[in-house]
Amino acid sequence: MIGGRFDPHRFVSMYAFVLTVLLSVLAPLDAQASGDVSASEVRRLEATGKILPLQTILSKARETKAGRVIDIELESKSGLWIYELELIEDSGRVWEMKINASSGALIKLKEDD
């Protein structure tokens, strides 16, 4: 307020500033919560031997279940890196598969609803 009057320009500027600060704080938290992993992080994890190369994971997935991979995500859960894959069979049935990204061991296989 300038001289006791409401100044809409100053209000908008202050609102924009507060919104920018909140988004800059909350956006990284949202990315961590959703499990998003950047491509550079995946390369770093592969280079340091913390996870197997994606081609190795895909080979292990195909040994377990025939089908075409339609989705894949890498997530960290309780310190364990896990690849979550969705595969579709020729019949149209969709399967969800979880594979330990460090060892390649199958964690879970279930038909997706």
N, CA, C and O atoms as CSV, one atom per row, in Angstrom:
chain,resi,resn,atom,element,x,y,z
A,1,MET,N,N,0.840,-1.161,0.000
A,1,MET,CA,C,0.000,0.000,0.000
A,1,MET,C,C,0.890,1.231,0.000
A,1,MET,O,O,1.870,1.318,0.740
A,2,ILE,N,N,0.530,2.157,-0.832
A,2,ILE,CA,C,1.253,3.416,-0.916
A,2,ILE,C,C,0.342,4.500,-0.394
A,2,ILE,O,O,-0.737,4.731,-0.939
A,3,GLY,N,N,0.778,5.176,0.675
A,3,GLY,CA,C,-0.039,6.251,1.242
A,3,GLY,C,C,-1.390,5.761,1.691
A,3,GLY,O,O,-2.364,6.510,1.617
A,4,GLY,N,N,-1.491,4.497,2.167
A,4,GLY,CA,C,-2.748,3.984,2.671
A,4,GLY,C,C,-3.649,3.412,1.580
A,4,GLY,O,O,-4.749,2.946,1.877
A,5,ARG,N,N,-3.203,3.439,0.323
A,5,ARG,CA,C,-4.020,2.901,-0.769
A,5,ARG,C,C,-3.426,1.577,-1.258
A,5,ARG,O,O,-2.222,1.340,-1.165
A,6,PHE,N,N,-4.293,0.743,-1.772
A,6,PHE,CA,C,-3.876,-0.539,-2.318
A,6,PHE,C,C,-3.200,-0.311,-3.666
A,6,PHE,O,O,-3.748,0.363,-4.538
A,7,ASP,N,N,-1.990,-0.886,-3.835
A,7,ASP,CA,C,-1.246,-0.780,-5.092
A,7,ASP,C,C,-1.250,-2.149,-5.766
A,7,ASP,O,O,-0.509,-3.040,-5.349
A,8,PRO,N,N,-2.089,-2.336,-6.823
A,8,PRO,CA,C,-2.194,-3.655,-7.454
A,8,PRO,C,C,-0.883,-4.111,-8.095
A,8,PRO,O,O,-0.617,-5.312,-8.121
A,9,HIS,N,N,-0.056,-3.202,-8.612
A,9,HIS,CA,C,1.209,-3.595,-9.237
A,9,HIS,C,C,2.158,-4.202,-8.208
A,9,HIS,O,O,2.829,-5.202,-8.460
A,10,ARG,N,N,2.189,-3.570,-7.059
A,10,ARG,CA,C,3.068,-4.076,-6.002
A,10,ARG,C,C,2.554,-5.419,-5.486
A,10,ARG,O,O,3.344,-6.317,-5.192
A,11,PHE,N,N,1.234,-5.557,-5.376
A,11,PHE,CA,C,0.642,-6.819,-4.931
A,11,PHE,C,C,0.988,-7.946,-5.905
A,11,PHE,O,O,1.383,-9.031,-5.479
A,12,VAL,N,N,0.844,-7.697,-7.198
A,12,VAL,CA,C,1.148,-8.709,-8.213
A,12,VAL,C,C,2.631,-9.068,-8.173
A,12,VAL,O,O,2.985,-10.243,-8.268
A,13,SER,N,N,3.484,-8.085,-8.035
A,13,SER,CA,C,4.928,-8.347,-7.956
A,13,SER,C,C,5.262,-9.199,-6.742
A,13,SER,O,O,6.048,-10.140,-6.844
A,14,MET,N,N,4.681,-8.884,-5.608
A,14,MET,CA,C,4.938,-9.645,-4.387
A,14,MET,C,C,4.381,-11.061,-4.521
A,14,MET,O,O,5.031,-12.023,-4.112
A,15,TYR,N,N,3.184,-11.195,-5.092
A,15,TYR,CA,C,2.573,-12.505,-5.305
A,15,TYR,C,C,3.463,-13.352,-6.220
A,15,TYR,O,O,3.705,-14.524,-5.931
A,16,ALA,N,N,3.946,-12.775,-7.307
A,16,ALA,CA,C,4.811,-13.494,-8.243
A,16,ALA,C,C,6.102,-13.936,-7.558
A,16,ALA,O,O,6.584,-15.044,-7.794
A,17,PHE,N,N,6.656,-13.081,-6.720
A,17,PHE,CA,C,7.884,-13.426,-6.001
A,17,PHE,C,C,7.650,-14.610,-5.066
A,17,PHE,O,O,8.426,-15.566,-5.060
A,18,VAL,N,N,6.577,-14.542,-4.276
A,18,VAL,CA,C,6.274,-15.619,-3.329
A,18,VAL,C,C,6.011,-16.923,-4.083
A,18,VAL,O,O,6.488,-17.979,-3.668
A,19,LEU,N,N,5.273,-16.865,-5.165
A,19,LEU,CA,C,4.983,-18.053,-5.963
A,19,LEU,C,C,6.263,-18.655,-6.537
A,19,LEU,O,O,6.427,-19.875,-6.536
A,20,THR,N,N,7.168,-17.812,-7.027
A,20,THR,CA,C,8.441,-18.280,-7.571
A,20,THR,C,C,9.269,-18.980,-6.504
A,20,THR,O,O,9.853,-20.033,-6.758
A,21,VAL,N,N,9.320,-18.404,-5.321
A,21,VAL,CA,C,10.076,-19.011,-4.224
A,21,VAL,C,C,9.467,-20.364,-3.844
A,21,VAL,O,O,10.193,-21.343,-3.674
A,22,LEU,N,N,8.154,-20.422,-3.712
A,22,LEU,CA,C,7.499,-21.680,-3.353
A,22,LEU,C,C,7.747,-22.760,-4.402
A,22,LEU,O,O,8.056,-23.900,-4.055
A,23,LEU,N,N,7.615,-22.416,-5.669
A,23,LEU,CA,C,7.835,-23.398,-6.731
A,23,LEU,C,C,9.278,-23.878,-6.771
A,23,LEU,O,O,9.532,-25.058,-7.014
A,24,SER,N,N,10.214,-22.985,-6.536
A,24,SER,CA,C,11.619,-23.393,-6.565
A,24,SER,C,C,11.953,-24.320,-5.406
A,24,SER,O,O,12.870,-25.134,-5.512
A,25,VAL,N,N,11.221,-24.207,-4.299
A,25,VAL,CA,C,11.445,-25.085,-3.158
A,25,VAL,C,C,10.697,-26.404,-3.331
A,25,VAL,O,O,11.240,-27.468,-3.034
A,26,LEU,N,N,9.464,-26.342,-3.805
A,26,LEU,CA,C,8.629,-27.533,-3.877
A,26,LEU,C,C,8.876,-28.393,-5.110
A,26,LEU,O,O,8.691,-29.608,-5.035
A,27,ALA,N,N,9.279,-27.833,-6.222
A,27,ALA,CA,C,9.475,-28.611,-7.446
A,27,ALA,C,C,10.499,-29.726,-7.278
A,27,ALA,O,O,10.223,-30.849,-7.700
A,28,PRO,N,N,11.672,-29.481,-6.683
A,28,PRO,CA,C,12.618,-30.584,-6.490
A,28,PRO,C,C,12.076,-31.671,-5.561
A,28,PRO,O,O,12.380,-32.849,-5.749
A,29,LEU,N,N,11.287,-31.292,-4.573
A,29,LEU,CA,C,10.708,-32.275,-3.675
A,29,LEU,C,C,9.727,-33.161,-4.414
A,29,LEU,O,O,9.671,-34.366,-4.166
A,30,ASP,N,N,8.951,-32.580,-5.321
A,30,ASP,CA,C,7.994,-33.347,-6.103
A,30,ASP,C,C,8.721,-34.335,-7.002
A,30,ASP,O,O,8.300,-35.486,-7.118
A,31,ALA,N,N,9.798,-33.908,-7.634
A,31,ALA,CA,C,10.561,-34.802,-8.507
A,31,ALA,C,C,11.129,-35.968,-7.711
A,31,ALA,O,O,11.138,-37.096,-8.203
A,32,GLN,N,N,11.602,-35.723,-6.496
A,32,GLN,CA,C,12.140,-36.802,-5.676
A,32,GLN,C,C,11.021,-37.736,-5.234
A,32,GLN,O,O,11.202,-38.953,-5.204
A,33,ALA,N,N,9.882,-37.179,-4.896
A,33,ALA,CA,C,8.784,-38.006,-4.421
A,33,ALA,C,C,8.243,-38.905,-5.517
A,33,ALA,O,O,7.849,-40.039,-5.242
A,34,SER,N,N,8.214,-38.429,-6.742
A,34,SER,CA,C,7.662,-39.218,-7.828
A,34,SER,C,C,8.660,-40.223,-8.368
A,34,SER,O,O,8.288,-41.078,-9.172
A,35,GLY,N,N,9.911,-40.148,-7.953
A,35,GLY,CA,C,10.893,-41.119,-8.380
A,35,GLY,C,C,11.519,-40.831,-9.718
A,35,GLY,O,O,12.204,-41.692,-10.268
A,36,ASP,N,N,11.311,-39.660,-10.259
A,36,ASP,CA,C,11.898,-39.333,-11.545
A,36,ASP,C,C,13.413,-39.338,-11.437
A,36,ASP,O,O,13.981,-38.763,-10.508
A,37,VAL,N,N,14.067,-39.992,-12.396
A,37,VAL,CA,C,15.520,-40.050,-12.438
A,37,VAL,C,C,15.941,-39.511,-13.795
A,37,VAL,O,O,15.442,-39.957,-14.828
A,38,SER,N,N,16.854,-38.557,-13.794
A,38,SER,CA,C,17.310,-37.958,-15.054
A,38,SER,C,C,18.209,-38.925,-15.808
A,38,SER,O,O,18.764,-39.861,-15.232
A,39,ALA,N,N,18.341,-38.682,-17.101
A,39,ALA,CA,C,19.204,-39.514,-17.942
A,39,ALA,C,C,20.650,-39.449,-17.470
A,39,ALA,O,O,21.357,-40.456,-17.487
A,40,SER,N,N,21.088,-38.275,-17.052
A,40,SER,CA,C,22.470,-38.151,-16.579
A,40,SER,C,C,22.674,-38.943,-15.287
A,40,SER,O,O,23.750,-39.500,-15.068
A,41,GLU,N,N,21.667,-38.999,-14.442
A,41,GLU,CA,C,21.762,-39.794,-13.212
A,41,GLU,C,C,21.836,-41.287,-13.543
A,41,GLU,O,O,22.587,-42.029,-12.910
A,42,VAL,N,N,21.053,-41.727,-14.538
A,42,VAL,CA,C,21.091,-43.132,-14.957
A,42,VAL,C,C,22.486,-43.474,-15.476
A,42,VAL,O,O,23.035,-44.520,-15.130
A,43,ARG,N,N,23.059,-42.603,-16.301
A,43,ARG,CA,C,24.414,-42.844,-16.828
A,43,ARG,C,C,25.432,-42.917,-15.696
A,43,ARG,O,O,26.332,-43.757,-15.720
A,44,ARG,N,N,25.292,-42.040,-14.707
A,44,ARG,CA,C,26.209,-42.051,-13.568
A,44,ARG,C,C,26.077,-43.344,-12.767
A,44,ARG,O,O,27.078,-43.933,-12.360
A,45,LEU,N,N,24.845,-43.780,-12.543
A,45,LEU,CA,C,24.614,-45.018,-11.796
A,45,LEU,C,C,25.179,-46.224,-12.542
A,45,LEU,O,O,25.754,-47.123,-11.928
A,46,GLU,N,N,25.015,-46.245,-13.867
A,46,GLU,CA,C,25.587,-47.325,-14.674
A,46,GLU,C,C,27.111,-47.284,-14.627
A,46,GLU,O,O,27.754,-48.319,-14.447
A,47,ALA,N,N,27.691,-46.102,-14.787
A,47,ALA,CA,C,29.148,-45.949,-14.820
A,47,ALA,C,C,29.792,-46.354,-13.499
A,47,ALA,O,O,30.910,-46.870,-13.487
A,48,THR,N,N,29.102,-46.127,-12.396
A,48,THR,CA,C,29.654,-46.476,-11.086
A,48,THR,C,C,29.301,-47.907,-10.671
A,48,THR,O,O,29.697,-48.362,-9.598
A,49,GLY,N,N,28.552,-48.614,-11.530
A,49,GLY,CA,C,28.220,-50.006,-11.247
A,49,GLY,C,C,27.088,-50.197,-10.261
A,49,GLY,O,O,26.872,-51.306,-9.772
A,50,LYS,N,N,26.364,-49.134,-9.962
A,50,LYS,CA,C,25.253,-49.250,-9.004
A,50,LYS,C,C,24.029,-49.899,-9.637
A,50,LYS,O,O,23.224,-50.522,-8.945
A,51,ILE,N,N,23.888,-49.752,-10.955
A,51,ILE,CA,C,22.800,-50.421,-11.668
A,51,ILE,C,C,23.372,-51.075,-12.921
A,51,ILE,O,O,24.418,-50.668,-13.427
A,52,LEU,N,N,22.677,-52.083,-13.409
A,52,LEU,CA,C,23.066,-52.750,-14.648
A,52,LEU,C,C,22.639,-51.910,-15.846
A,52,LEU,O,O,21.705,-51.116,-15.739
A,53,PRO,N,N,23.306,-52.072,-16.977
A,53,PRO,CA,C,22.871,-51.361,-18.187
A,53,PRO,C,C,21.449,-51.770,-18.572
A,53,PRO,O,O,21.027,-52.900,-18.325
A,54,LEU,N,N,20.736,-50.853,-19.165
A,54,LEU,CA,C,19.343,-51.097,-19.540
A,54,LEU,C,C,19.212,-52.306,-20.459
A,54,LEU,O,O,18.265,-53.079,-20.319
A,55,GLN,N,N,20.138,-52.488,-21.395
A,55,GLN,CA,C,20.058,-53.637,-22.306
A,55,GLN,C,C,20.092,-54.959,-21.533
A,55,GLN,O,O,19.418,-55.917,-21.911
A,56,THR,N,N,20.867,-55.010,-20.464
A,56,THR,CA,C,20.925,-56.216,-19.625
A,56,THR,C,C,19.585,-56.452,-18.950
A,56,THR,O,O,19.099,-57.581,-18.896
A,57,ILE,N,N,18.991,-55.387,-18.437
A,57,ILE,CA,C,17.675,-55.483,-17.776
A,57,ILE,C,C,16.622,-55.948,-18.778
A,57,ILE,O,O,15.798,-56.806,-18.462
A,58,LEU,N,N,16.649,-55.381,-19.987
A,58,LEU,CA,C,15.665,-55.770,-20.999
A,58,LEU,C,C,15.833,-57.233,-21.403
A,58,LEU,O,O,14.841,-57.927,-21.630
A,59,SER,N,N,17.069,-57.707,-21.496
A,59,SER,CA,C,17.312,-59.124,-21.817
A,59,SER,C,C,16.742,-60.019,-20.727
A,59,SER,O,O,16.103,-61.029,-21.023
A,60,LYS,N,N,16.967,-59.658,-19.475
A,60,LYS,CA,C,16.441,-60.442,-18.359
A,60,LYS,C,C,14.915,-60.422,-18.347
A,60,LYS,O,O,14.279,-61.428,-18.033
A,61,ALA,N,N,14.331,-59.275,-18.688
A,61,ALA,CA,C,12.869,-59.178,-18.734
A,61,ALA,C,C,12.309,-60.104,-19.806
A,61,ALA,O,O,11.310,-60.787,-19.578
A,62,ARG,N,N,12.944,-60.129,-20.970
A,62,ARG,CA,C,12.461,-60.975,-22.070
A,62,ARG,C,C,12.657,-62.455,-21.774
A,62,ARG,O,O,11.893,-63.286,-22.264
A,63,GLU,N,N,13.669,-62.799,-20.980
A,63,GLU,CA,C,13.850,-64.199,-20.565
A,63,GLU,C,C,12.710,-64.637,-19.659
A,63,GLU,O,O,12.337,-65.810,-19.644
A,64,THR,N,N,12.158,-63.698,-18.905
A,64,THR,CA,C,11.096,-63.998,-17.945
A,64,THR,C,C,9.725,-64.015,-18.607
A,64,THR,O,O,8.905,-64.889,-18.327
A,65,LYS,N,N,9.478,-63.041,-19.492
A,65,LYS,CA,C,8.150,-62.892,-20.095
A,65,LYS,C,C,8.289,-62.372,-21.514
A,65,LYS,O,O,8.912,-61.335,-21.744
A,66,ALA,N,N,7.714,-63.085,-22.456
A,66,ALA,CA,C,7.738,-62.628,-23.844
A,66,ALA,C,C,6.777,-61.457,-23.996
A,66,ALA,O,O,5.695,-61.445,-23.409
A,67,GLY,N,N,7.179,-60.489,-24.777
A,67,GLY,CA,C,6.321,-59.344,-25.015
A,67,GLY,C,C,7.142,-58.125,-25.374
A,67,GLY,O,O,8.372,-58.148,-25.350
A,68,ARG,N,N,6.443,-57.071,-25.701
A,68,ARG,CA,C,7.090,-55.819,-26.076
A,68,ARG,C,C,7.014,-54.854,-24.897
A,68,ARG,O,O,5.950,-54.659,-24.309
A,69,VAL,N,N,8.148,-54.256,-24.559
A,69,VAL,CA,C,8.185,-53.288,-23.464
A,69,VAL,C,C,7.514,-52.002,-23.938
A,69,VAL,O,O,7.888,-51.438,-24.966
A,70,ILE,N,N,6.516,-51.543,-23.175
A,70,ILE,CA,C,5.798,-50.325,-23.554
A,70,ILE,C,C,6.051,-49.174,-22.586
A,70,ILE,O,O,5.731,-48.024,-22.885
A,71,ASP,N,N,6.628,-49.487,-21.419
A,71,ASP,CA,C,6.949,-48.440,-20.452
A,71,ASP,C,C,8.041,-48.958,-19.533
A,71,ASP,O,O,8.080,-50.139,-19.190
A,72,ILE,N,N,8.920,-48.057,-19.143
A,72,ILE,CA,C,9.977,-48.431,-18.211
A,72,ILE,C,C,10.331,-47.227,-17.350
A,72,ILE,O,O,10.432,-46.105,-17.846
A,73,GLU,N,N,10.519,-47.469,-16.057
A,73,GLU,CA,C,10.889,-46.425,-15.110
A,73,GLU,C,C,11.945,-46.970,-14.177
A,73,GLU,O,O,11.956,-48.159,-13.858
A,74,LEU,N,N,12.828,-46.099,-13.742
A,74,LEU,CA,C,13.821,-46.445,-12.729
A,74,LEU,C,C,13.480,-45.672,-11.471
A,74,LEU,O,O,13.335,-44.450,-11.501
A,75,GLU,N,N,13.353,-46.395,-10.358
A,75,GLU,CA,C,13.003,-45.758,-9.093
A,75,GLU,C,C,13.899,-46.276,-7.983
A,75,GLU,O,O,14.420,-47.389,-8.044
A,76,SER,N,N,14.062,-45.447,-6.979
A,76,SER,CA,C,14.783,-45.853,-5.782
A,76,SER,C,C,13.769,-46.003,-4.665
A,76,SER,O,O,13.048,-45.062,-4.333
A,77,LYS,N,N,13.720,-47.197,-4.089
A,77,LYS,CA,C,12.796,-47.465,-2.991
A,77,LYS,C,C,13.588,-48.060,-1.838
A,77,LYS,O,O,14.149,-49.150,-1.950
A,78,SER,N,N,13.628,-47.338,-0.739
A,78,SER,CA,C,14.362,-47.765,0.455
A,78,SER,C,C,15.814,-48.093,0.133
A,78,SER,O,O,16.374,-49.059,0.650
A,79,GLY,N,N,16.415,-47.277,-0.727
A,79,GLY,CA,C,17.819,-47.455,-1.074
A,79,GLY,C,C,18.083,-48.514,-2.140
A,79,GLY,O,O,19.236,-48.759,-2.496
A,80,LEU,N,N,17.029,-49.143,-2.651
A,80,LEU,CA,C,17.160,-50.174,-3.681
A,80,LEU,C,C,16.695,-49.611,-5.017
A,80,LEU,O,O,15.588,-49.085,-5.126
A,81,TRP,N,N,17.548,-49.725,-6.038
A,81,TRP,CA,C,17.166,-49.264,-7.376
A,81,TRP,C,C,16.351,-50.344,-8.057
A,81,TRP,O,O,16.763,-51.502,-8.119
A,82,ILE,N,N,15.176,-49.952,-8.574
A,82,ILE,CA,C,14.245,-50.899,-9.179
A,82,ILE,C,C,13.786,-50.379,-10.540
A,82,ILE,O,O,13.371,-49.228,-10.678
A,83,TYR,N,N,13.870,-51.260,-11.544
A,83,TYR,CA,C,13.271,-50.957,-12.839
A,83,TYR,C,C,11.855,-51.504,-12.830
A,83,TYR,O,O,11.636,-52.675,-12.523
A,84,GLU,N,N,10.893,-50.651,-13.166
A,84,GLU,CA,C,9.505,-51.077,-13.337
A,84,GLU,C,C,9.209,-51.062,-14.823
A,84,GLU,O,O,9.340,-50.030,-15.482
A,85,LEU,N,N,8.814,-52.199,-15.342
A,85,LEU,CA,C,8.532,-52.325,-16.770
A,85,LEU,C,C,7.089,-52.736,-16.973
A,85,LEU,O,O,6.508,-53.436,-16.143
A,86,GLU,N,N,6.518,-52.300,-18.075
A,86,GLU,CA,C,5.231,-52.810,-18.530
A,86,GLU,C,C,5.474,-53.458,-19.877
A,86,GLU,O,O,6.089,-52.871,-20.768
A,87,LEU,N,N,4.980,-54.680,-20.010
A,87,LEU,CA,C,5.119,-55.422,-21.260
A,87,LEU,C,C,3.742,-55.773,-21.784
A,87,LEU,O,O,2.805,-55.973,-21.011
A,88,ILE,N,N,3.624,-55.848,-23.094
A,88,ILE,CA,C,2.362,-56.274,-23.691
A,88,ILE,C,C,2.633,-57.508,-24.550
A,88,ILE,O,O,3.545,-57.526,-25.377
A,89,GLU,N,N,1.823,-58.527,-24.334
A,89,GLU,CA,C,1.927,-59.755,-25.112
A,89,GLU,C,C,1.219,-59.570,-26.452
A,89,GLU,O,O,0.460,-58.619,-26.639
A,90,ASP,N,N,1.475,-60.481,-27.370
A,90,ASP,CA,C,0.777,-60.439,-28.657
A,90,ASP,C,C,-0.731,-60.547,-28.477
A,90,ASP,O,O,-1.498,-60.039,-29.296
A,91,SER,N,N,-1.157,-61.213,-27.398
A,91,SER,CA,C,-2.589,-61.374,-27.125
A,91,SER,C,C,-3.227,-60.085,-26.606
A,91,SER,O,O,-4.452,-59.975,-26.550
A,92,GLY,N,N,-2.392,-59.108,-26.224
A,92,GLY,CA,C,-2.905,-57.848,-25.706
A,92,GLY,C,C,-2.864,-57.752,-24.194
A,92,GLY,O,O,-3.147,-56.691,-23.636
A,93,ARG,N,N,-2.517,-58.842,-23.518
A,93,ARG,CA,C,-2.406,-58.798,-22.062
A,93,ARG,C,C,-1.186,-57.982,-21.669
A,93,ARG,O,O,-0.121,-58.102,-22.275
A,94,VAL,N,N,-1.355,-57.142,-20.636
A,94,VAL,CA,C,-0.284,-56.260,-20.167
A,94,VAL,C,C,0.214,-56.779,-18.826
A,94,VAL,O,O,-0.572,-57.138,-17.950
A,95,TRP,N,N,1.523,-56.811,-18.683
A,95,TRP,CA,C,2.169,-57.296,-17.472
A,95,TRP,C,C,3.046,-56.210,-16.874
A,95,TRP,O,O,3.686,-55.441,-17.591
A,96,GLU,N,N,3.066,-56.159,-15.548
A,96,GLU,CA,C,3.968,-55.268,-14.822
A,96,GLU,C,C,5.071,-56.129,-14.221
A,96,GLU,O,O,4.815,-57.168,-13.612
A,97,MET,N,N,6.303,-55.671,-14.410
A,97,MET,CA,C,7.451,-56.413,-13.923
A,97,MET,C,C,8.354,-55.462,-13.154
A,97,MET,O,O,8.595,-54.334,-13.583
A,98,LYS,N,N,8.849,-55.926,-12.016
A,98,LYS,CA,C,9.822,-55.149,-11.251
A,98,LYS,C,C,11.099,-55.966,-11.175
A,98,LYS,O,O,11.089,-57.144,-10.815
A,99,ILE,N,N,12.207,-55.305,-11.528
A,99,ILE,CA,C,13.508,-55.961,-11.552
A,99,ILE,C,C,14.499,-55.149,-10.740
A,99,ILE,O,O,14.570,-53.927,-10.873
A,100,ASN,N,N,15.264,-55.835,-9.897
A,100,ASN,CA,C,16.330,-55.189,-9.140
A,100,ASN,C,C,17.353,-54.667,-10.144
A,100,ASN,O,O,17.960,-55.446,-10.879
A,101,ALA,N,N,17.545,-53.353,-10.174
A,101,ALA,CA,C,18.413,-52.728,-11.174
A,101,ALA,C,C,19.885,-53.033,-10.922
A,101,ALA,O,O,20.702,-52.907,-11.834
A,102,SER,N,N,20.236,-53.430,-9.707
A,102,SER,CA,C,21.634,-53.728,-9.385
A,102,SER,C,C,22.019,-55.162,-9.721
A,102,SER,O,O,23.129,-55.418,-10.185
A,103,SER,N,N,21.098,-56.099,-9.485
A,103,SER,CA,C,21.406,-57.519,-9.686
A,103,SER,C,C,20.719,-58.140,-10.891
A,103,SER,O,O,21.173,-59.158,-11.413
A,104,GLY,N,N,19.626,-57.532,-11.334
A,104,GLY,CA,C,18.843,-58.106,-12.427
A,104,GLY,C,C,17.839,-59.137,-11.953
A,104,GLY,O,O,17.168,-59.769,-12.770
A,105,ALA,N,N,17.725,-59.317,-10.649
A,105,ALA,CA,C,16.791,-60.310,-10.105
A,105,ALA,C,C,15.354,-59.825,-10.233
A,105,ALA,O,O,15.051,-58.651,-10.022
A,106,LEU,N,N,14.479,-60.761,-10.585
A,106,LEU,CA,C,13.044,-60.470,-10.672
A,106,LEU,C,C,12.485,-60.273,-9.273
A,106,LEU,O,O,12.662,-61.125,-8.403
A,107,ILE,N,N,11.816,-59.160,-9.058
A,107,ILE,CA,C,11.187,-58.874,-7.768
A,107,ILE,C,C,9.706,-59.213,-7.812
A,107,ILE,O,O,9.157,-59.775,-6.864
A,108,LYS,N,N,9.058,-58.861,-8.937
A,108,LYS,CA,C,7.612,-59.023,-9.020
A,108,LYS,C,C,7.200,-59.131,-10.474
A,108,LYS,O,O,7.754,-58.464,-11.348
A,109,LEU,N,N,6.209,-59.991,-10.717
A,109,LEU,CA,C,5.591,-60.108,-12.032
A,109,LEU,C,C,4.098,-60.324,-11.812
A,109,LEU,O,O,3.683,-61.285,-11.164
A,110,LYS,N,N,3.299,-59.409,-12.363
A,110,LYS,CA,C,1.847,-59.554,-12.229
A,110,LYS,C,C,1.165,-58.983,-13.448
A,110,LYS,O,O,1.671,-58.068,-14.098
A,111,GLU,N,N,0.005,-59.541,-13.745
A,111,GLU,CA,C,-0.787,-59.007,-14.849
A,111,GLU,C,C,-1.339,-57.664,-14.421
A,111,GLU,O,O,-1.885,-57.523,-13.327
A,112,ASP,N,N,-1.191,-56.667,-15.302
A,112,ASP,CA,C,-1.664,-55.322,-14.994
A,112,ASP,C,C,-3.168,-55.270,-15.197
A,112,ASP,O,O,-3.708,-55.878,-16.122
A,113,ASP,N,N,-3.823,-54.545,-14.332
A,113,ASP,CA,C,-5.296,-54.425,-14.410
A,113,ASP,C,C,-5.730,-53.546,-15.533
A,113,ASP,O,O,-6.928,-53.344,-15.732
